[in-house]
Amino acid sequence: MKLLSIAVPCYNSEAYMHKCIDSLLVGGEDVEILIVDDGSTKDRTAEIADEYEAQFPTIVKAIHKENGGHGSAVNTGIACASGLFFKVVDSDDWVKEDAYRLILEKLRELAGGSRVLDMLVSNFVYEKEGEKRKKVMRYRHILPVDEMFTWEDCHHFLKGHYILMHSVIFRTKLLRECGLKLPEHTFYVDNLYVFEPLPFVKNIYYLDINFYRYYIGRDDQSVNESVMISRIDQQIRVNKLMIDYFVEHKAEIAKNKRLYQYMYNYLEIIMTVSSALLVRSNTPEHLEAKKELWAYLKGKDRRLYRHLRDGIMGNFMNLPGRSGRKITVEGYRICQKIFKFN
């Protein structure tokens, strides 16, 4: 069994996948790299995956499948993984060598311990095109450093501090046992990936090192604001699935105060992003879609709706009239600059 399986979803990724995969090969025989070619047709992605497998047959596995979207590729990676732990690295991102070696060393150490590690967290760096100063997403003021801990040991998560896909390595068996199944042909499913498994996570470890490099800058990138607005139906779909999951598991989640607080805050930020994008678009159809989204939440759980709607973010996203929408958009832009998303 490998120590760590890394799934690399690829769709027409020829231009940048070499940098990603080469950074992962540093892990050597401890690592299994699953290059998931998600039905690429426009370039040499499939051939490049096969070339890596031929050159590194004990490390790289090329998987070819019909196009199903990012979530489908992640699902395939989880199903095919033989590693004790599992991570997703997008094909336009990469990892830092020194931090990578430290993470593998820590995983080896914890794999033989008396307590089962469910989730390892590390920092990631926003590699935003055109910006010399790189923002690092750290968790040192929220999570205990260099020790195994549980949700009860976490401090209060601040606005803008969330455990994203780039931050986490999960225990592979946990992802299978929790029944995670990401929707196909849908963008933004990474939010579900770092949301649904959390009630199953008991033991966590945080390494305060800058491991994952998250590239932002391509015009066609899914987190580009104009692209997100054009795909707002998919953002809303993920948002509703998060509402469904939280409501259905609310009683269980509420047994752990810190876990509940974290998942509530994460749902709040996703509601905020969805609402702000719909307001930013400012079409009658999208303004109506925003009302429908909040009505959907209300229909699922009236008490949860009231808490979110009456909170600072909920009020801010629902200011009345044209002037109110203008304030909402300006506030959203300030948040973009502070938290570096989109």
C-alpha positions as a Markdown table, in Angstrom:
| # | Residue | x | y | z |
|---|---|---|---|---|
| 1 | Met | 0.0 | 0.0 | 0.0 |
| 2 | Lys | 1.2 | 3.5 | -0.9 |
| 3 | Leu | 1.4 | 6.2 | 1.8 |
| 4 | Leu | -0.3 | 8.9 | -0.2 |
| 5 | Ser | -2.5 | 8.8 | -3.3 |
| 6 | Ile | -2.7 | 12.1 | -5.2 |
| 7 | Ala | -5.4 | 12.6 | -7.8 |
| 8 | Val | -4.7 | 15.1 | -10.6 |
| 9 | Pro | -7.9 | 15.8 | -12.5 |
| 10 | Cys | -6.9 | 16.8 | -16.1 |
| 11 | Tyr | -9.1 | 18.3 | -18.8 |
| 12 | Asn | -7.2 | 19.7 | -21.8 |
| 13 | Ser | -4.3 | 20.5 | -19.4 |
| 14 | Glu | -1.4 | 20.1 | -21.8 |
| 15 | Ala | -0.1 | 23.6 | -21.2 |
| 16 | Tyr | 0.5 | 23.3 | -17.5 |
| 17 | Met | 0.2 | 19.7 | -16.3 |
| 18 | His | 3.9 | 19.0 | -16.6 |
| 19 | Lys | 4.7 | 21.6 | -13.9 |
| 20 | Cys | 2.1 | 20.0 | -11.6 |
| 21 | Ile | 3.1 | 16.4 | -12.1 |
| 22 | Asp | 6.8 | 17.0 | -11.9 |
| 23 | Ser | 6.4 | 18.7 | -8.5 |
| 24 | Leu | 4.6 | 15.6 | -7.3 |
| 25 | Leu | 7.2 | 13.1 | -8.5 |
| 26 | Val | 9.5 | 14.3 | -5.8 |
| 27 | Gly | 7.5 | 12.1 | -3.4 |
| 28 | Gly | 9.0 | 9.0 | -4.9 |
| 29 | Glu | 7.7 | 5.5 | -4.1 |
| 30 | Asp | 5.7 | 6.7 | -1.1 |
| 31 | Val | 3.3 | 8.4 | -3.5 |
| 32 | Glu | 0.8 | 7.2 | -6.1 |
| 33 | Ile | 0.0 | 9.8 | -8.7 |
| 34 | Leu | -3.4 | 9.2 | -10.4 |
| 35 | Ile | -3.6 | 11.3 | -13.5 |
| 36 | Val | -7.3 | 11.3 | -14.3 |
| 37 | Asp | -7.8 | 12.3 | -17.9 |
| 38 | Asp | -11.4 | 13.5 | -17.9 |
| 39 | Gly | -12.2 | 13.0 | -21.6 |
| 40 | Ser | -9.7 | 15.5 | -22.9 |
| 41 | Thr | -10.1 | 16.0 | -26.7 |
| 42 | Lys | -8.4 | 19.3 | -27.7 |
| 43 | Asp | -4.7 | 18.6 | -26.8 |
| 44 | Arg | -2.2 | 15.9 | -25.8 |
| 45 | Thr | -3.4 | 15.5 | -22.2 |
| 46 | Ala | -4.1 | 11.8 | -22.6 |
| 47 | Glu | -0.8 | 11.1 | -24.3 |
| 48 | Ile | 1.2 | 13.0 | -21.7 |
| 49 | Ala | -0.5 | 11.0 | -18.9 |
| 50 | Asp | 0.5 | 7.8 | -20.7 |
| 51 | Glu | 4.0 | 9.0 | -21.1 |
| 52 | Tyr | 4.3 | 9.7 | -17.4 |
| 53 | Glu | 2.9 | 6.2 | -16.6 |
| 54 | Ala | 5.4 | 4.6 | -19.0 |
| 55 | Gln | 8.3 | 6.5 | -17.5 |
| 56 | Phe | 7.3 | 6.0 | -13.8 |
| 57 | Pro | 5.2 | 2.8 | -13.8 |
| 58 | Thr | 5.5 | 2.2 | -10.1 |
| 59 | Ile | 4.4 | 5.8 | -9.2 |
| 60 | Val | 2.1 | 7.1 | -11.9 |
| 61 | Lys | -1.2 | 5.6 | -13.1 |
| 62 | Ala | -3.0 | 7.2 | -16.1 |
| 63 | Ile | -6.7 | 6.9 | -15.9 |
| 64 | His | -8.8 | 7.7 | -19.0 |
| 65 | Lys | -12.6 | 8.3 | -18.6 |
| 66 | Glu | -15.5 | 10.0 | -20.4 |
| 67 | Asn | -15.9 | 13.6 | -19.5 |
| 68 | Gly | -17.8 | 14.1 | -16.3 |
| 69 | Gly | -16.3 | 17.2 | -14.8 |
| 70 | His | -14.0 | 17.9 | -11.9 |
| 71 | Gly | -16.2 | 16.1 | -9.3 |
| 72 | Ser | -16.4 | 13.0 | -11.5 |
| 73 | Ala | -12.6 | 13.0 | -11.8 |
| 74 | Val | -12.2 | 13.3 | -8.0 |
| 75 | Asn | -14.7 | 10.5 | -7.5 |
| 76 | Thr | -12.6 | 8.3 | -9.9 |
| 77 | Gly | -9.5 | 9.2 | -8.0 |
| 78 | Ile | -11.0 | 8.1 | -4.7 |
| 79 | Ala | -12.3 | 4.9 | -6.1 |
| 80 | Cys | -8.9 | 4.0 | -7.7 |
| 81 | Ala | -6.7 | 5.1 | -4.8 |
| 82 | Ser | -4.5 | 2.5 | -3.1 |
| 83 | Gly | -2.8 | 5.0 | -0.7 |
| 84 | Leu | -3.6 | 5.2 | 3.0 |
| 85 | Phe | -4.1 | 9.0 | 2.6 |
| 86 | Phe | -5.6 | 11.0 | -0.3 |
| 87 | Lys | -5.1 | 14.4 | -1.8 |
| 88 | Val | -6.4 | 16.3 | -4.8 |
| 89 | Val | -4.0 | 18.6 | -6.7 |
| 90 | Asp | -5.5 | 20.5 | -9.7 |
| 91 | Ser | -3.5 | 20.3 | -12.9 |
| 92 | Asp | -2.7 | 24.0 | -13.0 |
| 93 | Asp | -1.4 | 24.0 | -9.4 |
| 94 | Trp | 1.8 | 22.6 | -7.9 |
| 95 | Val | 3.4 | 21.8 | -4.5 |
| 96 | Lys | 6.6 | 23.0 | -2.8 |
| 97 | Glu | 9.3 | 20.4 | -2.6 |
| 98 | Asp | 10.6 | 21.1 | 0.9 |
| 99 | Ala | 7.1 | 21.2 | 2.4 |
| 100 | Tyr | 6.1 | 18.1 | 0.4 |
| 101 | Arg | 8.9 | 16.1 | 2.0 |
| 102 | Leu | 8.0 | 17.3 | 5.5 |
| 103 | Ile | 4.3 | 16.2 | 4.9 |
| 104 | Leu | 5.3 | 12.8 | 3.7 |
| 105 | Glu | 7.6 | 12.4 | 6.7 |
| 106 | Lys | 4.8 | 13.4 | 9.1 |
| 107 | Leu | 2.3 | 11.1 | 7.4 |
| 108 | Arg | 4.7 | 8.1 | 7.8 |
| 109 | Glu | 5.1 | 8.9 | 11.4 |
| 110 | Leu | 1.4 | 9.3 | 12.1 |
| 111 | Ala | 0.4 | 6.2 | 10.1 |
| 112 | Gly | 2.0 | 4.0 | 12.7 |
| 113 | Gly | 0.6 | 5.8 | 15.7 |
| 114 | Ser | -2.0 | 4.7 | 18.2 |
| 115 | Arg | -4.5 | 7.3 | 17.1 |
| 116 | Val | -5.9 | 7.2 | 13.6 |
| 117 | Leu | -5.3 | 10.5 | 11.6 |
| 118 | Asp | -8.4 | 11.5 | 9.7 |
| 119 | Met | -7.3 | 14.9 | 8.2 |
| 120 | Leu | -4.0 | 16.6 | 7.8 |
| 121 | Val | -4.1 | 20.4 | 7.3 |
| 122 | Ser | -1.3 | 22.6 | 5.8 |
| 123 | Asn | -1.0 | 26.1 | 4.4 |
| 124 | Phe | -1.5 | 27.1 | 0.8 |
| 125 | Val | -0.3 | 30.0 | -1.2 |
| 126 | Tyr | -2.4 | 32.1 | -3.7 |
| 127 | Glu | -0.2 | 32.3 | -6.8 |
| 128 | Lys | -2.2 | 35.1 | -8.3 |
| 129 | Glu | -1.0 | 36.3 | -11.7 |
| 130 | Gly | 0.6 | 39.7 | -11.7 |
| 131 | Glu | 0.9 | 40.0 | -7.9 |
| 132 | Lys | 4.4 | 39.9 | -6.4 |
| 133 | Arg | 3.2 | 39.6 | -2.8 |
| 134 | Lys | 1.7 | 36.2 | -2.4 |
| 135 | Lys | -1.1 | 35.7 | 0.2 |
| 136 | Val | -0.6 | 32.7 | 2.4 |
| 137 | Met | -3.6 | 31.0 | 4.0 |
| 138 | Arg | -2.4 | 30.0 | 7.4 |
| 139 | Tyr | -4.3 | 28.4 | 10.4 |
| 140 | Arg | -1.7 | 28.9 | 13.2 |
| 141 | His | -4.1 | 31.1 | 15.2 |
| 142 | Ile | -7.0 | 28.7 | 14.8 |
| 143 | Leu | -5.5 | 25.2 | 15.0 |
| 144 | Pro | -3.0 | 23.7 | 17.4 |
| 145 | Val | 0.4 | 23.3 | 15.7 |
| 146 | Asp | 2.4 | 20.0 | 15.4 |
| 147 | Glu | 0.1 | 17.9 | 17.5 |
| 148 | Met | -2.9 | 15.6 | 17.1 |
| 149 | Phe | -6.1 | 17.3 | 18.1 |
| 150 | Thr | -9.9 | 17.2 | 17.8 |
| 151 | Trp | -12.5 | 19.8 | 16.9 |
| 152 | Glu | -12.9 | 20.7 | 20.6 |
| 153 | Asp | -9.3 | 21.9 | 20.6 |
| 154 | Cys | -9.8 | 24.4 | 17.7 |
| 155 | His | -10.1 | 28.1 | 18.3 |
| 156 | His | -12.8 | 30.3 | 16.7 |
| 157 | Phe | -12.5 | 30.4 | 12.9 |
| 158 | Leu | -12.5 | 34.0 | 11.6 |
| 159 | Lys | -14.3 | 35.2 | 8.5 |
| 160 | Gly | -12.3 | 34.3 | 5.5 |
| 161 | His | -10.4 | 31.4 | 7.2 |
| 162 | Tyr | -11.7 | 28.2 | 5.8 |
| 163 | Ile | -10.2 | 24.8 | 5.2 |
| 164 | Leu | -10.2 | 24.5 | 1.4 |
| 165 | Met | -9.4 | 21.6 | -0.8 |
| 166 | His | -5.8 | 22.9 | -1.2 |
| 167 | Ser | -5.3 | 22.7 | 2.6 |
| 168 | Val | -6.3 | 19.1 | 3.3 |
| 169 | Ile | -5.2 | 15.5 | 3.0 |
| 170 | Phe | -7.9 | 13.0 | 4.1 |
| 171 | Arg | -7.6 | 9.4 | 5.2 |
| 172 | Thr | -8.7 | 7.5 | 2.0 |
| 173 | Lys | -11.0 | 5.1 | 3.9 |
| 174 | Leu | -12.8 | 8.0 | 5.6 |
| 175 | Leu | -13.7 | 9.5 | 2.2 |
| 176 | Arg | -15.2 | 6.1 | 1.1 |
| 177 | Glu | -17.0 | 5.4 | 4.4 |
| 178 | Cys | -18.6 | 8.9 | 4.6 |
| 179 | Gly | -20.3 | 8.2 | 1.2 |
| 180 | Leu | -18.8 | 11.2 | -0.5 |
| 181 | Lys | -20.0 | 11.4 | -4.1 |
| 182 | Leu | -19.5 | 14.6 | -5.9 |
| 183 | Pro | -22.0 | 15.6 | -8.6 |
| 184 | Glu | -20.9 | 15.3 | -12.2 |
| 185 | His | -20.7 | 18.1 | -14.8 |
| 186 | Thr | -20.7 | 20.7 | -12.0 |
| 187 | Phe | -18.0 | 23.2 | -11.1 |
| 188 | Tyr | -17.3 | 24.4 | -7.5 |
| 189 | Val | -17.7 | 20.9 | -6.0 |
| 190 | Asp | -14.5 | 21.4 | -4.0 |
| 191 | Asn | -16.8 | 23.1 | -1.5 |
| 192 | Leu | -18.6 | 19.8 | -1.0 |
| 193 | Tyr | -15.3 | 17.9 | -0.8 |
| 194 | Val | -14.2 | 19.9 | 2.2 |
| 195 | Phe | -17.7 | 20.0 | 3.8 |
| 196 | Glu | -19.4 | 16.6 | 3.7 |
| 197 | Pro | -16.6 | 14.5 | 5.2 |
| 198 | Leu | -16.1 | 16.8 | 8.3 |
| 199 | Pro | -18.6 | 15.2 | 10.7 |
| 200 | Phe | -16.6 | 11.9 | 10.2 |
| 201 | Val | -13.2 | 13.6 | 11.0 |
| 202 | Lys | -12.2 | 13.0 | 14.6 |
| 203 | Asn | -8.4 | 13.4 | 14.7 |
| 204 | Ile | -6.7 | 16.3 | 12.9 |
| 205 | Tyr | -3.0 | 17.4 | 12.6 |
| 206 | Tyr | -1.8 | 20.8 | 11.4 |
| 207 | Leu | 1.6 | 21.5 | 9.9 |
| 208 | Asp | 2.3 | 25.2 | 9.6 |
| 209 | Ile | 4.1 | 24.9 | 6.3 |
| 210 | Asn | 3.4 | 26.4 | 2.9 |
| 211 | Phe | 2.7 | 23.3 | 0.8 |
| 212 | Tyr | 0.2 | 23.9 | -2.0 |
| 213 | Arg | 0.6 | 26.6 | -4.6 |
| 214 | Tyr | -2.9 | 27.6 | -5.9 |
| 215 | Tyr | -2.6 | 29.4 | -9.2 |
| 216 | Ile | -5.1 | 32.1 | -10.1 |
| 217 | Gly | -5.0 | 34.1 | -13.3 |
| 218 | Arg | -6.2 | 32.2 | -16.4 |
| 219 | Asp | -9.1 | 33.9 | -18.1 |
| 220 | Asp | -11.0 | 30.6 | -18.5 |
| 221 | Gln | -10.4 | 29.6 | -14.8 |
| 222 | Ser | -13.5 | 28.5 | -13.0 |
| 223 | Val | -12.9 | 31.1 | -10.1 |
| 224 | Asn | -12.7 | 34.0 | -12.5 |
| 225 | Glu | -15.7 | 36.2 | -11.6 |
| 226 | Ser | -17.2 | 36.5 | -15.1 |
| 227 | Val | -16.8 | 32.7 | -15.5 |
| 228 | Met | -18.5 | 32.2 | -12.2 |
| 229 | Ile | -21.4 | 34.4 | -13.2 |
| 230 | Ser | -21.8 | 32.5 | -16.4 |
| 231 | Arg | -21.9 | 29.3 | -14.4 |
| 232 | Ile | -24.0 | 30.6 | -11.6 |
| 233 | Asp | -26.5 | 27.7 | -11.9 |
| 234 | Gln | -23.7 | 25.3 | -10.9 |
| 235 | Gln | -22.7 | 27.5 | -7.9 |
| 236 | Ile | -26.3 | 27.5 | -6.8 |
| 237 | Arg | -26.6 | 23.7 | -7.2 |
| 238 | Val | -23.5 | 23.2 | -5.0 |
| 239 | Asn | -24.9 | 25.8 | -2.5 |
| 240 | Lys | -28.2 | 23.9 | -2.3 |
| 241 | Leu | -26.5 | 20.6 | -1.8 |
| 242 | Met | -24.6 | 22.1 | 1.1 |
| 243 | Ile | -27.9 | 23.3 | 2.6 |
| 244 | Asp | -29.3 | 19.9 | 2.1 |
| 245 | Tyr | -26.4 | 18.2 | 3.8 |
| 246 | Phe | -26.2 | 20.6 | 6.7 |
| 247 | Val | -29.9 | 20.4 | 7.4 |
| 248 | Glu | -30.0 | 16.6 | 7.1 |
| 249 | His | -27.1 | 16.1 | 9.5 |
| 250 | Lys | -27.7 | 19.1 | 11.7 |
| 251 | Ala | -28.6 | 17.1 | 14.9 |
| 252 | Glu | -25.4 | 15.1 | 14.6 |
| 253 | Ile | -23.2 | 18.1 | 13.7 |
| 254 | Ala | -24.7 | 20.1 | 16.6 |
| 255 | Lys | -23.3 | 17.6 | 19.1 |
| 256 | Asn | -19.9 | 19.2 | 18.6 |
| 257 | Lys | -19.9 | 22.9 | 19.2 |
| 258 | Arg | -16.7 | 23.8 | 17.2 |
| 259 | Leu | -17.6 | 21.6 | 14.3 |
| 260 | Tyr | -21.1 | 23.1 | 14.1 |
| 261 | Gln | -19.7 | 26.7 | 14.3 |
| 262 | Tyr | -17.2 | 25.9 | 11.5 |
| 263 | Met | -19.7 | 24.3 | 9.1 |
| 264 | Tyr | -22.3 | 27.0 | 9.8 |
| 265 | Asn | -19.7 | 29.7 | 9.0 |
| 266 | Tyr | -18.7 | 27.9 | 5.8 |
| 267 | Leu | -22.3 | 27.6 | 4.7 |
| 268 | Glu | -22.7 | 31.3 | 5.4 |
| 269 | Ile | -19.8 | 32.3 | 3.2 |
| 270 | Ile | -21.1 | 30.1 | 0.3 |
| 271 | Met | -24.5 | 31.8 | 0.6 |
| 272 | Thr | -22.7 | 35.1 | 0.6 |
| 273 | Val | -20.7 | 34.3 | -2.6 |
| 274 | Ser | -23.8 | 33.0 | -4.4 |
| 275 | Ser | -25.9 | 36.0 | -3.4 |
| 276 | Ala | -23.1 | 38.6 | -4.3 |
| 277 | Leu | -22.5 | 37.0 | -7.7 |
| 278 | Leu | -26.3 | 37.1 | -8.5 |
| 279 | Val | -26.5 | 40.7 | -7.4 |
| 280 | Arg | -23.3 | 41.5 | -9.4 |
| 281 | Ser | -24.9 | 40.1 | -12.5 |
| 282 | Asn | -27.9 | 42.4 | -11.9 |
| 283 | Thr | -30.2 | 40.7 | -14.4 |
| 284 | Pro | -33.9 | 40.2 | -13.5 |
| 285 | Glu | -33.4 | 36.4 | -13.8 |
| 286 | His | -30.4 | 36.4 | -11.4 |
| 287 | Leu | -32.1 | 38.7 | -8.9 |
| 288 | Glu | -35.0 | 36.4 | -8.9 |
| 289 | Ala | -32.6 | 33.4 | -8.5 |
| 290 | Lys | -31.2 | 35.0 | -5.4 |
| 291 | Lys | -34.7 | 35.3 | -3.8 |
| 292 | Glu | -35.3 | 31.7 | -4.8 |
| 293 | Leu | -32.1 | 30.5 | -3.1 |
| 294 | Trp | -33.0 | 32.2 | 0.2 |
| 295 | Ala | -36.5 | 30.8 | -0.1 |
| 296 | Tyr | -35.0 | 27.3 | -0.7 |
| 297 | Leu | -33.1 | 27.7 | 2.6 |
| 298 | Lys | -36.2 | 28.9 | 4.4 |
| 299 | Gly | -38.2 | 25.9 | 3.1 |
| 300 | Lys | -35.5 | 23.5 | 4.3 |
| 301 | Asp | -35.0 | 24.9 | 7.8 |
| 302 | Arg | -36.7 | 28.1 | 8.9 |
| 303 | Arg | -34.6 | 28.5 | 12.0 |
| 304 | Leu | -31.3 | 28.2 | 10.1 |
| 305 | Tyr | -32.7 | 30.6 | 7.6 |
| 306 | Arg | -33.5 | 33.2 | 10.2 |
| 307 | His | -30.0 | 32.9 | 11.7 |
| 308 | Leu | -28.3 | 33.3 | 8.4 |
| 309 | Arg | -30.6 | 36.0 | 7.0 |
| 310 | Asp | -30.5 | 38.1 | 10.2 |
| 311 | Gly | -26.7 | 37.9 | 10.4 |
| 312 | Ile | -24.3 | 40.6 | 9.2 |
| 313 | Met | -23.6 | 38.8 | 6.0 |
| 314 | Gly | -27.2 | 37.9 | 5.3 |
| 315 | Asn | -28.4 | 41.5 | 5.9 |
| 316 | Phe | -25.6 | 42.8 | 3.7 |
| 317 | Met | -26.5 | 40.5 | 0.8 |
| 318 | Asn | -30.2 | 41.4 | 0.9 |
| 319 | Leu | -30.1 | 45.2 | 1.0 |
| 320 | Pro | -33.2 | 46.6 | -0.8 |
| 321 | Gly | -33.3 | 48.5 | -4.0 |
| 322 | Arg | -30.7 | 49.6 | -6.6 |
| 323 | Ser | -28.6 | 51.5 | -4.0 |
| 324 | Gly | -28.6 | 48.5 | -1.7 |
| 325 | Arg | -27.4 | 46.3 | -4.5 |
| 326 | Lys | -24.6 | 48.7 | -5.3 |
| 327 | Ile | -23.4 | 48.7 | -1.6 |
| 328 | Thr | -23.5 | 44.9 | -1.7 |
| 329 | Val | -21.3 | 44.7 | -4.8 |
| 330 | Glu | -18.8 | 47.2 | -3.4 |
| 331 | Gly | -18.6 | 45.3 | -0.1 |
| 332 | Tyr | -18.0 | 42.1 | -2.0 |
| 333 | Arg | -15.2 | 43.7 | -3.9 |
| 334 | Ile | -13.6 | 44.8 | -0.6 |
| 335 | Cys | -13.8 | 41.1 | 0.6 |
| 336 | Gln | -12.2 | 40.0 | -2.7 |
| 337 | Lys | -9.2 | 42.2 | -2.0 |
| 338 | Ile | -8.9 | 41.1 | 1.7 |
| 339 | Phe | -9.4 | 37.4 | 1.2 |
| 340 | Lys | -8.0 | 37.1 | -2.4 |
| 341 | Phe | -10.8 | 34.9 | -3.8 |
| 342 | Asn | -11.9 | 35.1 | -7.4 |
